[in-house]
Amino acid sequence: DSPSSQFESVKVEREDGLTVRWHSHLSLVPSGPLIVLGQEFLDALPVHQFQYTPDGWRERLVDIDFSEESSSYFRYVLAPGATLQSTNLPKLALEKDASPNVGDVLEVCPDAISTVESVASRIEKDGGAAMFIDYGLDHGNMLSLRAIKDHKFVEVLSEVGTADLSCMVDFGALRRNLEQREGITVNGPTPQGELLKNLGIDTRLIVLLQSCKSEKKAAALIESFVRLTSLEEESMGGVYKALAFCSAQSAKSIPGFEE
């Protein structure tokens, strides 16, 4: 079946007469210029993990663990030989001249790459722009898969099916793949803090502070500003990255991104 036959669209008429449509697949969105915003979307897609050995990349898999020390009955193991994924996926994330060493690890999210590529293909054809904002790095050289339950990190294999899973997005791999398209202008990845300051959040803060009627509200505004823009390692301004792209016929750069 074609993708269109596997998914559906839903149309709702609001009381004010506005028609809202939800599409479960990009292929169902009518042709025309496209504006796409992806906020904490790519980090929820499945990943494959690998470790470099004397025999090349080996996939990291999940196995049954019946040992008395196990709290979850699951464990991580390396595949004894090459798999389809270990043969093909590392090249999607590695830089062209990369020379891995034994013990190096790699995390690859093929669904993130294909999703962004699908959006880029559509924009290349019909025009438009897209921006993805997420937890991320400019490389995939770490095992970042983690589980969150009740707003706390838990062991990935101990809360199977009851916790949310997330990973750091490899924005470097996404950009390298996008740069192969002549019809696309790519900006980023840029830390959220830099992006917000380039877009004028400092000025916005000053305006809001001038209208504050209490010191408590002013302090809350400043605290939120620091949380959103600080480039420290564990802060939102540094951990979150933004990657944007548009039709090369539309612009050579996107506001807020300094290349």
N, C-alpha and C positions, 0 to 999 in steps of 0.2 A: 504494500500500500504506500501511497505517497504520504508525506507528513501531514498534508491537509486533511486526509481522511481519518487520521488517528486522533485529531484534536478537535476542539470546538470553539465557537465564539458565542458570547452572551451579550445581548443588547437589553438595556434598561432605559425606560423613559422616566425622567425625574418629573416631579410636580411642577417645576418651573419651565418644563418643556425641553430641557437639555437632554440630549441622547448620549448615554455613556455605553461604550462597548469594551468588553474584556475579551482578549484573545489568548488562548492557551499555547499558541505557537507563533513565532515570528512570520511563518509562511502564510498565516491567515490575515495578517495586517495588510489593509489595502495599499496599493502602490502609491508613491508620492514621497516628498521629503519627510525625513524621520528624525524625531528628537527622542533620545534614549537616556534615561538616568538610572543607573544601577547602584543602589545604596545597600551595602552589606549583603550582596547577592552572590558574588563569586566565591566568597569564603565558605559558603554552605554546600558547594559542589564537591563530589567525591574525588579523592586523590589516590595516586599510586606512590608507594615509597620504595626506594632502591638503596642498595649499598654496593660500593665498588670493591671487588675482590680480585685476587690474582688472575681469576678466570673471566673478569669483566663484570658488568652490572648484574646484580641478582636482586630479584624482587623480594620485598619484605611482606610476608603473609601472616595470616592468623591461623593458629593451630589449637587443637584441644589440649588442655593441660589438666591431668588428673593427679598431679603431685599434691602432697599435703600442704605445701607452702602456698599453693595457689588459692587466691580469694575469689577468682572469677571463672576458673576452669578454661581460661583462654590464655594464650601466650603468643608472642611474636617470634617468627622463625624466618630464616632466609631460604628461598627456594634452592633446592640442591643443584638445579641447572638453569639454563636460560629459559625464559618464558616469552610468550608473544609480546607482553608488555615491556619486559626488560630489554628486548631486542629493538623495539621501535620507539618507546616513549621518551627515554632520556635525551634523545637528539632534539626533541621539541623544546626542552628547557635549557640545554647547555649552549653556551656561546660556541661559535664555530671552531675556535682554536683551543677549546678547553682541553686540559690534560689532567684528568682525575687521578688521585692517588688512592692506594688501597686504604679502605676505611672511610672514605668520603661517602656522604649520604646525599640523597636527592629526592625531592618531592615534586611530583608532576600532576597537574590537573588538566587532563585533555579536554574535559567538558568546558572549562573556563576559556581555553584557547579557541575551541570550536564555536562557543557562544559569541565571543568577541569578534571572531572572524566572520560569522554570519551577519552580525550587525554591520560590520565594516563593508561587507560585500553589498549589502542593501544600500548603505549610504553612498558608496562608490557609484552605484547605479542611479539612485533617485535623489541624491543630495541629502543634507542634514548634518547632524552632529550627535555625539554620544559622550557621556562621562561616567566612569565607574569609580566609586569611592569605597574603600575597604581597608581592613587590616592588611598590611602587606609589606613586602620587601622588593628589592630589585634583583633578587636571585631566588633559587629554590634549594639552596644548599643547607637545608636543615629539616628536621622532622618536626613539623609544627602542629600536626593533628592533635586536637584537644577536645575534651568534653566538658560541657557546662550544665550544671543542674542546680536549681534554686540560687542562681547568680553566683555560684562558686565553681571553681575548676575541680573536676573529679577524674579518677583514672578512666581512660578511654574504654578499657576492656572490662571494667567492673560494673558499669552502668549501661550495658548494651540495651538499646531500645527505650531507655528512660531518660537519656540526656541528649542535649543538643550538641552536634558536632560542628567544629569550625577549624579552619586552617588559615595560615598566612598566604595571601595571594602573591604569586610570583609575577609582579608587574614587569620585570625585565623580560621574561619570556613573551608576555603579551605584546610588549612594544616591539621586540625584534620581529615577531611575526607580522605585525601591522606595517612595519617599515618596508616590507617587501612589496607593498601595494603602492603603485605610482599615483593612484587616484585618491590617496588618503593623506591628510596632514595629521601628524601625531604630536601631542604635547604631554609631557610628564613621563614617568610618575613624579609627582610633586607632593611633598608632605602637606597635610591638611592645613597646618599652621601657616605655612608660606602662602598657600592658595588664598586663604581667608584674608591675610594681610594684603596681598596683591589686589584683592577685590574691595579693600577699603573697610575692613572690620574695625580698624582703629578709629576711623572717623565716626563710624556708627556708634561705637562705644561712647565717644565724647558726647554725641548728640543725646544718647539715652541718659547719661549721667547728668547732663544739664537739666533734664526734666524730672529727675528723681526727687521725691519728696521726703525720703528718709535715708539715713545712713545705712540702715540694714539692707534696704533694696539696692543701694549703690554698691555695698560690699558684695552682695550676691551677684551683681552684674560683673564686677571685676573678677570674682572667683570663676564664673562661667567663661569669661574671656580668656583667662589664663589656662583653664582646662582645655579649651578648644584650640588654642594657638601655641601653647608651649611645645618646643621641639625636643624636650627631654625624652629619653628612650622609652619610658613607660606611659607617656602622656598621649592623649588623643591627637594632639597636633603633630606629634612625631610618628606615632604608630600607624595612623590612618594615612593612606596615600590616595592620590587622585590621578587618573589617566583619562585624557580626553582626545578625541579625534573627530575630524570633520572632512567633508569633501574638499579635495585640494583646489577645486574650482571656486570654492566659497571663501577660503581664507588660508593664509600661510601660518597663522598663529591664532590661538584662542585666548581671549582675555583671562587674566589671572595666572597664566602659565608663562614663566620666564625661562626661555630656552637658552 
